[in-house]
Amino acid sequence: MAEKTSAPSIDGVPLDLSPGTIIDVGDACDQDFTTDMRRGRYDMGEWIRCPDCGQEHQIVSVTRFDIVHNIRVVS
C-alpha cells in the first residue's frame, strides 16, 4: 500500500495551495449577482458585500477548493 502524505504533491514536488470558495447568494441581488469565486474560506449563512450593488447578501451555498500557485499548464 502506498504511503499517504498530508501535503499534496505532483511528482514529489509539494503544491503551494491557498483556499478558495465558490459562493452562491441565490437570487438576493437586483443587479443579477448570484455566484462568485473568491479567495479564502466562506460558510453558508455568512453575509458578504456585493461587488455589484454594494449591499450585503447571505451565502446560501458554498463549494470549497484549493488554488494551486506553483504549477504551469502547458498544452
C-alpha positions in Angstrom: 0.0 0.0 0.0 1.3 3.5 -0.9 2.2 5.8 1.9 -0.3 8.6 2.4 1.2 12.1 3.0 -0.6 15.1 4.3 0.8 17.6 1.8 -0.5 17.2 -1.8 2.3 17.0 -4.4 2.9 16.2 -8.1 5.9 14.1 -9.0 7.2 14.6 -5.4 7.0 18.4 -5.7 4.8 19.9 -2.9 2.0 22.1 -4.1 1.7 25.7 -2.9 -2.0 25.9 -2.0 -4.4 28.6 -0.8 -8.1 28.3 0.0 -10.8 29.3 -2.4 -14.6 29.2 -2.3 -17.4 29.4 -4.9 -20.3 31.2 -3.2 -23.9 31.4 -4.2 -26.3 34.0 -2.8 -29.4 32.7 -4.6 -31.5 35.5 -6.2 -30.8 38.1 -3.5 -29.3 40.8 -5.7 -31.3 43.0 -8.0 -28.1 43.6 -10.1 -28.0 39.9 -11.1 -25.1 39.0 -8.8 -25.7 35.3 -7.8 -22.3 33.5 -7.8 -18.7 34.4 -7.3 -15.3 32.7 -6.9 -13.3 34.2 -4.0 -10.0 33.6 -2.2 -10.4 32.3 1.3 -13.0 30.1 3.1 -16.6 31.2 3.4 -19.5 29.4 5.1 -23.2 29.1 4.4 -25.1 31.8 6.3 -22.3 34.3 6.2 -23.0 37.8 4.9 -20.8 39.3 2.1 -20.7 42.7 0.5 -22.0 42.5 -3.1 -19.5 43.8 -5.8 -22.4 45.0 -7.9 -25.0 46.7 -5.7 -22.9 47.4 -2.6 -25.5 45.7 -0.3 -24.8 42.6 1.8 -26.2 39.2 0.8 -26.3 36.0 2.7 -24.5 33.0 1.3 -26.9 30.1 0.6 -24.4 27.5 -0.8 -20.6 27.1 -1.0 -18.1 24.9 -2.9 -14.6 24.9 -1.4 -11.5 24.3 -3.4 -7.8 24.8 -3.3 -5.9 27.2 -5.6 -2.6 25.8 -6.7 0.1 28.6 -7.2 3.2 26.7 -8.3 2.1 24.8 -11.4 2.1 25.7 -15.0 -0.3 24.2 -17.6 1.3 23.5 -21.0 -0.9 22.4 -23.9 
